[in-house]
Amino acid sequence: MGLRTRVGAAALMLLAIFVLFAAAPGPAGADPKYSDKKLKKLLKKELATKGLTAKGISACKPKGKKVIICRWRAKGTFPGDIPYECAGRAKFAVKSKTWTIDPCQSINEPMMPLGPVQPHPLFGFNEDWNLHYDAFDQLPGIGANIARQGLFWEAVERNPGQPYDWSEMDALYNGFLARGIRPLWVLYAAPCWAQGGTCETGAHPTEAFYDEFAAFAAAGAQRYPESVGFEIWNEPNFRLYWGGDPDPESYARMIQAVAPAIKAVDPTVPVLTAALSPHINTEANAMAYNEFLRRVYDTGAPLLTDAIGTHPYPNRRFTEDYLGNIRVNLYRTFNVMENHGDGAKPIWVTETGVSNQGDDEAFEPNQQAEALANIYDMLRRIAHPIPVVVFHRFLDKPNDPRIKEQGYGVLTGSGNRKPAYCAIAAVRDVPC
């Protein structure tokens, strides 16, 4: 083949390649009017109409001549200050110029939405008040109007069949009322004779003695009519406070015995389920709180109560989203309630707080002050009724073997004010 022939053949080959590429679809695919850049712009606008903020759209590719497929990623905040992050596929129909877009399945766990600021809730502290009569006078100064205290069955009915001895509980009740404080009683601590052969401080009664426990609860409700409510036990999903392996069905039967007995003597007093320990996983000593609550709800027992108790402690550092963690905790509880047709019932936060003692999750004293004020303000904005908020605890416990318990207080163990005291008073609109 001569030189001219070879050159001519090469030219024809280059021309063929040029024609092939010119005829091939561009990045937009099925229609040259829709470039990759234009499709991304259109998709971004379409995502915005669905409340999604696009953070990335990958190259769009044709699927035949009628459809173009794009992939997208979005991140932002939904109404209610709910952060989301999701990804999906979008299908563009060339002829109708319409999009079909996958729903946003956020990788973030759902949390309770926020709304307008609600009126101040009833507010106070969880404490072993029977050991701290000297601290009562500092409650009004922080804006407290309730106090969470154990109503100990073992202290009232030490021996079966003998008259109740209310002396210790009367002293607490009268001391609270004298300062304008109403008690939230936690029905707790079976006497040894009701534990079925064991004698463990704070342990639950056996089911054979649920009727006697209910009678004690009813007598307490009748004796203390100014109480803000009665909480049936404390953290029964945690062996430490149940006194045995967590048993949601048995706890449900406790509710079924106690709640009607209280209502029979005082139909107006609120009765609530025990707030649960915020364990998120079931382990040897505890059951995950949403699993425990679901199984209790499966029996129908919570429908006998007026509110659901919660302990949404923020298991986060000060530099992390501790407020979001509380909202996730609350949503898990609400989700169980809603799934059982009880979503309109109020939630009472009967313990939450942060400690300035412990491991690297400990808050500095000024951080504790800021965090508790933020938690209080945030709880006032939860878009679900939370009429009661209780912080744990009022005084530090310097010698407690559980390190975090040493620093939850807003007062030191000797009764001096920490920065958190005045920070809370400020959000309660009380001079400090």
SETIMAR-325704 format. One line per field, with one value per residue (C-alpha): residue in one letter; x, y, z. Coordinates in nm, 2 decimals, padded with zeros to 4 digits, m for minus. Layout:
residues N
r: c(a | ...);
X: c(X | ...);
Y: c(Y | ...);
Z: c(Z | ...);
end
This chain:
residues 432
r: c(m | g | l | r | t | r | v | g | a | a | a | l | m | l | l | a | i | f | v | l | f | a | a | a | p | g | p | a | g | a | d | p | k | y | s | d | k | k | l | k | k | l | l | k | k | e | l | a | t | k | g | l | t | a | k | g | i | s | a | c | k | p | k | g | k | k | v | i | i | c | r | w | r | a | k | g | t | f | p | g | d | i | p | y | e | c | a | g | r | a | k | f | a | v | k | s | k | t | w | t | i | d | p | c | q | s | i | n | e | p | m | m | p | l | g | p | v | q | p | h | p | l | f | g | f | n | e | d | w | n | l | h | y | d | a | f | d | q | l | p | g | i | g | a | n | i | a | r | q | g | l | f | w | e | a | v | e | r | n | p | g | q | p | y | d | w | s | e | m | d | a | l | y | n | g | f | l | a | r | g | i | r | p | l | w | v | l | y | a | a | p | c | w | a | q | g | g | t | c | e | t | g | a | h | p | t | e | a | f | y | d | e | f | a | a | f | a | a | a | g | a | q | r | y | p | e | s | v | g | f | e | i | w | n | e | p | n | f | r | l | y | w | g | g | d | p | d | p | e | s | y | a | r | m | i | q | a | v | a | p | a | i | k | a | v | d | p | t | v | p | v | l | t | a | a | l | s | p | h | i | n | t | e | a | n | a | m | a | y | n | e | f | l | r | r | v | y | d | t | g | a | p | l | l | t | d | a | i | g | t | h | p | y | p | n | r | r | f | t | e | d | y | l | g | n | i | r | v | n | l | y | r | t | f | n | v | m | e | n | h | g | d | g | a | k | p | i | w | v | t | e | t | g | v | s | n | q | g | d | d | e | a | f | e | p | n | q | q | a | e | a | l | a | n | i | y | d | m | l | r | r | i | a | h | p | i | p | v | v | v | f | h | r | f | l | d | k | p | n | d | p | r | i | k | e | q | g | y | g | v | l | t | g | s | g | n | r | k | p | a | y | c | a | i | a | a | v | r | d | v | p | c);
X: c(00.00 | 00.14 | 00.19 | m00.11 | m00.33 | m00.21 | m00.27 | m00.62 | m00.71 | m00.59 | m00.79 | m01.11 | m01.05 | m01.02 | m01.33 | m01.52 | m01.41 | m01.51 | m01.85 | m01.90 | m01.82 | m02.03 | m02.33 | m02.28 | m02.50 | m02.33 | m02.33 | m02.70 | m02.78 | m03.11 | m03.16 | m02.88 | m03.09 | m03.02 | m02.66 | m02.51 | m02.48 | m02.84 | m02.98 | m02.79 | m02.93 | m03.28 | m03.25 | m03.11 | m03.43 | m03.65 | m03.49 | m03.54 | m03.92 | m03.91 | m03.73 | m03.39 | m03.06 | m02.85 | m02.49 | m02.38 | m02.53 | m02.33 | m02.30 | m02.64 | m02.66 | m02.92 | m03.13 | m03.25 | m03.38 | m03.66 | m03.51 | m03.20 | m03.09 | m02.90 | m02.78 | m02.80 | m02.69 | m02.86 | m02.79 | m02.97 | m03.24 | m03.61 | m03.88 | m03.86 | m03.48 | m03.43 | m03.10 | m03.10 | m02.85 | m02.97 | m02.90 | m03.09 | m03.17 | m03.37 | m03.53 | m03.59 | m03.85 | m03.74 | m04.08 | m04.28 | m03.99 | m04.08 | m03.87 | m03.93 | m03.71 | m03.64 | m03.76 | m03.51 | m03.41 | m03.19 | m02.90 | m02.95 | m03.17 | m03.51 | m03.54 | m03.83 | m03.90 | m03.88 | m04.15 | m04.23 | m04.13 | m04.38 | m04.47 | m04.24 | m04.29 | m04.31 | m03.95 | m03.74 | m03.47 | m03.43 | m03.25 | m03.23 | m03.42 | m03.46 | m03.09 | m03.07 | m03.33 | m03.07 | m03.09 | m03.47 | m03.43 | m03.22 | m03.49 | m03.71 | m03.40 | m03.34 | m03.70 | m03.80 | m04.16 | m04.14 | m03.91 | m03.87 | m03.85 | m03.88 | m04.19 | m04.03 | m04.26 | m04.00 | m03.99 | m04.37 | m04.47 | m04.17 | m04.38 | m04.69 | m05.02 | m04.89 | m05.01 | m04.83 | m04.56 | m04.57 | m04.34 | m04.04 | m04.26 | m04.48 | m04.17 | m04.06 | m04.41 | m04.46 | m04.11 | m04.17 | m04.51 | m04.38 | m04.15 | m04.40 | m04.26 | m04.49 | m04.35 | m04.33 | m04.33 | m04.15 | m04.33 | m04.03 | m03.84 | m04.03 | m03.98 | m03.79 | m04.11 | m04.25 | m03.95 | m04.00 | m03.71 | m03.45 | m03.37 | m03.22 | m03.25 | m03.47 | m03.57 | m03.92 | m04.19 | m04.28 | m04.61 | m04.77 | m04.74 | m04.85 | m05.19 | m05.02 | m04.79 | m05.10 | m05.27 | m04.96 | m04.96 | m05.33 | m05.28 | m04.99 | m05.21 | m05.48 | m05.24 | m05.06 | m05.32 | m05.09 | m04.85 | m04.77 | m04.79 | m04.69 | m04.43 | m04.46 | m04.10 | m03.77 | m03.58 | m03.72 | m03.52 | m03.20 | m03.11 | m02.96 | m03.31 | m03.54 | m03.35 | m03.34 | m03.34 | m03.56 | m03.90 | m04.13 | m04.43 | m04.41 | m04.36 | m04.67 | m04.87 | m04.74 | m04.89 | m05.21 | m05.23 | m05.11 | m05.26 | m05.63 | m05.57 | m05.44 | m05.72 | m05.98 | m05.88 | m05.79 | m05.90 | m05.73 | m05.37 | m05.14 | m05.00 | m04.70 | m04.50 | m04.15 | m03.89 | m03.64 | m03.26 | m03.12 | m02.95 | m02.97 | m02.86 | m02.98 | m02.70 | m02.65 | m02.78 | m03.02 | m03.27 | m03.27 | m03.53 | m03.73 | m03.75 | m03.86 | m04.12 | m04.25 | m04.30 | m04.48 | m04.70 | m04.78 | m04.97 | m05.18 | m05.07 | m04.94 | m05.29 | m05.39 | m05.15 | m05.16 | m04.80 | m04.49 | m04.17 | m03.84 | m03.47 | m03.31 | m02.96 | m02.73 | m02.46 | m02.24 | m01.95 | m02.00 | m01.84 | m02.08 | m02.45 | m02.58 | m02.91 | m02.97 | m02.90 | m03.17 | m03.41 | m03.33 | m03.39 | m03.73 | m03.82 | m03.76 | m04.00 | m04.25 | m04.23 | m04.33 | m04.61 | m04.74 | m04.71 | m04.95 | m05.20 | m05.09 | m04.90 | m05.10 | m05.00 | m04.76 | m04.40 | m04.25 | m03.88 | m03.82 | m03.44 | m03.18 | m02.85 | m02.48 | m02.19 | m01.86 | m01.70 | m01.59 | m01.40 | m01.33 | m01.71 | m01.72 | m01.83 | m01.63 | m01.84 | m01.91 | m01.99 | m02.23 | m02.40 | m02.44 | m02.55 | m02.82 | m02.96 | m02.96 | m03.13 | m03.40 | m03.46 | m03.46 | m03.72 | m03.95 | m03.94 | m04.01 | m04.32 | m04.49 | m04.63 | m04.35 | m04.52 | m04.26 | m03.88 | m03.66 | m03.28 | m03.06 | m02.94 | m02.94 | m02.62 | m02.29 | m02.21 | m01.83 | m01.79 | m02.02 | m01.83 | m02.00 | m01.77 | m02.03 | m02.27 | m02.01 | m02.07 | m02.43 | m02.53 | m02.59 | m02.46 | m02.14 | m02.16 | m02.11 | m02.40 | m02.21 | m02.35 | m02.19 | m02.22 | m02.51 | m02.73 | m02.76 | m02.76 | m03.08 | m03.23 | m03.18 | m03.37 | m03.64 | m03.66 | m03.56 | m03.30 | m02.99);
Y: c(00.00 | 00.34 | 00.63 | 00.82 | 00.52 | 00.47 | 00.84 | 00.82 | 00.52 | 00.67 | 00.99 | 00.78 | 00.60 | 00.92 | 01.06 | 00.75 | 00.78 | 01.15 | 01.06 | 00.78 | 01.01 | 01.29 | 01.06 | 00.90 | 01.04 | 01.29 | 01.26 | 01.35 | 01.05 | 01.02 | 01.38 | 01.63 | 01.91 | 01.78 | 01.81 | 01.66 | 02.01 | 02.10 | 01.78 | 01.83 | 02.18 | 02.05 | 01.77 | 02.01 | 02.22 | 01.92 | 01.79 | 02.14 | 02.11 | 01.80 | 01.99 | 01.83 | 02.01 | 01.85 | 01.79 | 01.59 | 01.46 | 01.20 | 01.18 | 01.12 | 00.82 | 00.72 | 00.41 | 00.37 | 00.68 | 00.77 | 00.77 | 00.92 | 00.80 | 01.02 | 00.95 | 01.21 | 01.28 | 01.52 | 01.66 | 01.93 | 01.99 | 01.90 | 02.11 | 02.06 | 02.10 | 01.73 | 01.67 | 01.43 | 01.27 | 01.05 | 00.93 | 00.78 | 00.76 | 01.00 | 00.90 | 01.17 | 01.09 | 01.28 | 01.30 | 01.42 | 01.61 | 01.47 | 01.33 | 01.02 | 01.04 | 00.79 | 00.89 | 01.03 | 00.74 | 00.92 | 00.74 | 00.95 | 00.79 | 00.97 | 01.22 | 01.42 | 01.74 | 02.08 | 02.34 | 02.67 | 02.72 | 02.58 | 02.71 | 02.62 | 02.26 | 02.14 | 02.12 | 01.97 | 01.73 | 01.36 | 01.30 | 01.09 | 01.36 | 01.15 | 01.20 | 01.57 | 01.76 | 02.04 | 02.10 | 02.16 | 02.54 | 02.57 | 02.42 | 02.73 | 02.94 | 02.74 | 02.76 | 02.40 | 02.33 | 01.95 | 01.69 | 01.32 | 01.09 | 00.72 | 00.61 | 00.31 | 00.02 | m00.14 | 00.17 | 00.18 | m00.18 | m00.36 | m00.66 | m00.80 | m00.72 | m00.45 | m00.09 | 00.12 | 00.35 | 00.67 | 00.88 | 00.91 | 00.97 | 01.22 | 01.42 | 01.44 | 01.53 | 01.80 | 01.94 | 01.97 | 02.13 | 02.39 | 02.51 | 02.51 | 02.18 | 01.89 | 01.54 | 01.30 | 00.97 | 00.66 | 00.35 | 00.14 | m00.11 | m00.41 | m00.53 | m00.85 | m01.05 | m00.96 | m01.06 | m01.43 | m01.56 | m01.28 | m00.96 | m00.72 | m00.34 | m00.19 | m00.52 | m00.58 | m00.79 | m01.13 | m01.14 | m01.31 | m00.98 | m00.74 | m00.69 | m00.59 | m00.35 | m00.20 | m00.16 | 00.03 | 00.25 | 00.33 | 00.42 | 00.65 | 00.83 | 00.88 | 01.01 | 01.25 | 01.42 | 01.71 | 01.48 | 01.57 | 01.20 | 00.84 | 00.66 | 00.28 | 00.17 | 00.29 | 00.16 | m00.20 | m00.28 | m00.26 | m00.54 | m00.29 | m00.14 | m00.43 | m00.68 | m00.96 | m01.02 | m00.76 | m00.90 | m00.67 | m00.90 | m00.92 | m00.54 | m00.50 | m00.71 | m00.48 | m00.18 | m00.37 | m00.42 | m00.07 | 00.18 | 00.09 | 00.07 | 00.43 | 00.55 | 00.40 | 00.63 | 00.94 | 00.94 | 01.27 | 01.20 | 01.12 | 00.76 | 00.69 | 00.40 | 00.37 | 00.56 | 00.32 | 00.31 | 00.44 | 00.12 | 00.10 | m00.27 | m00.57 | m00.72 | m00.94 | m00.68 | m00.48 | m00.48 | m00.21 | 00.04 | 00.05 | m00.33 | m00.34 | m00.07 | m00.25 | m00.57 | m00.39 | m00.22 | m00.55 | m00.64 | m00.32 | m00.22 | 00.13 | 00.22 | 00.23 | 00.51 | 00.89 | 00.94 | 00.75 | 00.81 | 00.85 | 00.89 | 01.04 | 01.09 | 01.24 | 00.98 | 01.23 | 01.46 | 01.84 | 01.89 | 01.63 | 01.65 | 01.57 | 01.75 | 01.54 | 01.23 | 01.32 | 01.38 | 01.03 | 00.87 | 01.05 | 00.94 | 00.58 | 00.60 | 00.79 | 00.55 | 00.26 | 00.46 | 00.56 | 00.21 | 00.10 | 00.37 | 00.57 | 00.85 | 01.14 | 01.05 | 01.29 | 01.19 | 01.28 | 01.32 | 01.21 | 01.20 | 01.35 | 01.53 | 01.55 | 01.49 | 01.68 | 01.36 | 01.04 | 00.95 | 01.16 | 01.21 | 01.43 | 01.79 | 02.07 | 02.26 | 02.55 | 02.30 | 02.13 | 02.46 | 02.54 | 02.19 | 02.17 | 02.51 | 02.40 | 02.07 | 02.25 | 02.50 | 02.22 | 02.01 | 02.31 | 02.30 | 01.93 | 01.90 | 01.66 | 01.72 | 01.71 | 01.87 | 01.75 | 01.77 | 01.64 | 01.67 | 01.42 | 01.51 | 01.81 | 01.73 | 01.56 | 01.23 | 01.25 | 00.90 | 00.71 | 00.42 | 00.51 | 00.79 | 00.98 | 00.99 | 01.20 | 01.50 | 01.51 | 01.77 | 02.14 | 02.17 | 02.02 | 01.74 | 02.01 | 02.22 | 02.49 | 02.61 | 02.50 | 02.71 | 02.49 | 02.62 | 02.98 | 02.87 | 02.67 | 02.94 | 03.18 | 02.96 | 02.92 | 03.30 | 03.31 | 03.56 | 03.39);
Z: c(00.00 | m00.10 | 00.13 | m00.01 | 00.04 | 00.40 | 00.48 | 00.33 | 00.53 | 00.86 | 00.78 | 00.72 | 01.05 | 01.24 | 01.07 | 01.17 | 01.54 | 01.54 | 01.40 | 01.66 | 01.95 | 01.81 | 01.78 | 02.12 | 02.41 | 02.64 | 03.02 | 03.02 | 02.82 | 02.64 | 02.53 | 02.44 | 02.58 | 02.93 | 03.01 | 03.32 | 03.47 | 03.39 | 03.53 | 03.86 | 03.88 | 03.82 | 04.07 | 04.33 | 04.29 | 04.30 | 04.62 | 04.78 | 04.71 | 04.93 | 05.21 | 05.13 | 05.10 | 04.83 | 04.93 | 04.63 | 04.30 | 04.11 | 03.73 | 03.58 | 03.34 | 03.08 | 03.11 | 02.76 | 02.57 | 02.80 | 03.15 | 03.32 | 03.66 | 03.91 | 04.26 | 04.53 | 04.89 | 05.12 | 05.47 | 05.67 | 05.93 | 05.91 | 06.08 | 06.45 | 06.44 | 06.35 | 06.17 | 05.88 | 05.64 | 05.36 | 05.01 | 04.72 | 04.36 | 04.13 | 03.80 | 03.54 | 03.27 | 02.96 | 02.79 | 03.09 | 03.25 | 03.59 | 03.87 | 04.08 | 04.39 | 04.67 | 05.01 | 05.26 | 05.49 | 05.74 | 05.88 | 06.20 | 06.47 | 06.50 | 06.78 | 06.93 | 06.74 | 06.90 | 06.90 | 07.07 | 07.43 | 07.67 | 08.02 | 08.30 | 08.41 | 08.77 | 08.86 | 09.14 | 09.24 | 09.30 | 09.63 | 09.94 | 10.12 | 10.43 | 10.48 | 10.40 | 10.60 | 10.63 | 10.25 | 10.24 | 10.28 | 09.97 | 09.74 | 09.70 | 09.61 | 09.29 | 09.18 | 09.28 | 09.36 | 09.38 | 09.52 | 09.42 | 09.72 | 09.79 | 09.98 | 10.13 | 10.21 | 10.43 | 10.65 | 10.69 | 10.73 | 10.89 | 11.00 | 10.83 | 10.99 | 11.23 | 11.20 | 10.95 | 11.09 | 10.89 | 11.12 | 10.88 | 10.58 | 10.77 | 10.86 | 10.50 | 10.37 | 10.63 | 10.57 | 10.20 | 10.23 | 10.48 | 10.21 | 09.93 | 09.79 | 09.68 | 09.68 | 09.39 | 09.57 | 09.43 | 09.56 | 09.64 | 09.87 | 09.98 | 10.34 | 10.39 | 10.46 | 10.12 | 09.92 | 09.92 | 10.12 | 10.05 | 10.24 | 09.99 | 10.05 | 09.78 | 09.62 | 09.47 | 09.64 | 09.50 | 09.31 | 09.61 | 09.79 | 09.51 | 09.68 | 10.01 | 09.81 | 09.64 | 09.98 | 10.11 | 09.80 | 09.84 | 10.21 | 10.11 | 09.85 | 10.10 | 10.37 | 10.14 | 09.93 | 09.83 | 09.65 | 09.29 | 09.19 | 09.26 | 09.05 | 09.06 | 09.14 | 09.01 | 08.71 | 08.72 | 08.40 | 08.61 | 08.85 | 09.09 | 09.16 | 09.09 | 09.31 | 09.05 | 08.68 | 08.50 | 08.44 | 08.24 | 08.26 | 08.64 | 08.66 | 08.44 | 08.69 | 08.97 | 08.78 | 08.73 | 09.11 | 09.23 | 08.98 | 09.04 | 09.42 | 09.42 | 09.19 | 09.42 | 09.70 | 09.50 | 09.13 | 09.07 | 09.18 | 08.88 | 08.87 | 08.65 | 08.53 | 08.67 | 08.48 | 08.33 | 08.35 | 08.02 | 07.92 | 07.54 | 07.52 | 07.70 | 07.92 | 08.22 | 08.47 | 08.27 | 07.98 | 07.71 | 07.82 | 07.50 | 07.49 | 07.85 | 07.80 | 07.48 | 07.67 | 07.95 | 07.70 | 07.54 | 07.85 | 07.84 | 08.19 | 08.11 | 07.99 | 08.36 | 08.43 | 08.37 | 08.25 | 08.15 | 08.35 | 08.18 | 08.28 | 07.97 | 08.08 | 07.81 | 07.75 | 07.58 | 07.66 | 07.69 | 07.34 | 07.18 | 07.11 | 07.46 | 07.39 | 07.08 | 07.27 | 07.52 | 07.23 | 07.09 | 07.42 | 07.45 | 07.10 | 07.17 | 07.46 | 07.26 | 06.97 | 07.20 | 07.34 | 06.99 | 06.86 | 07.14 | 07.08 | 07.38 | 07.21 | 07.36 | 07.72 | 07.89 | 07.96 | 08.30 | 08.32 | 08.67 | 08.65 | 08.42 | 08.48 | 08.42 | 08.66 | 08.71 | 08.84 | 08.66 | 08.35 | 08.05 | 08.00 | 08.32 | 08.28 | 08.44 | 08.70 | 08.46 | 08.19 | 08.42 | 08.49 | 08.12 | 08.03 | 08.30 | 08.19 | 07.83 | 07.91 | 08.10 | 07.82 | 07.56 | 07.75 | 07.75 | 07.37 | 07.32 | 07.10 | 07.34 | 07.69 | 07.95 | 08.26 | 08.51 | 08.50 | 08.78 | 08.80 | 08.97 | 09.22 | 09.47 | 09.66 | 09.56 | 09.73 | 09.78 | 09.92 | 09.68 | 09.51 | 09.18 | 09.07 | 08.87 | 09.17 | 09.35 | 09.12 | 09.00 | 09.27 | 09.23 | 09.59 | 09.72 | 09.97 | 10.24 | 10.11 | 09.92 | 09.59 | 09.27 | 08.95 | 08.84 | 09.13 | 09.00 | 08.64 | 08.71 | 08.92 | 08.62 | 08.37 | 08.64 | 08.65 | 09.02 | 09.16 | 09.29);
end
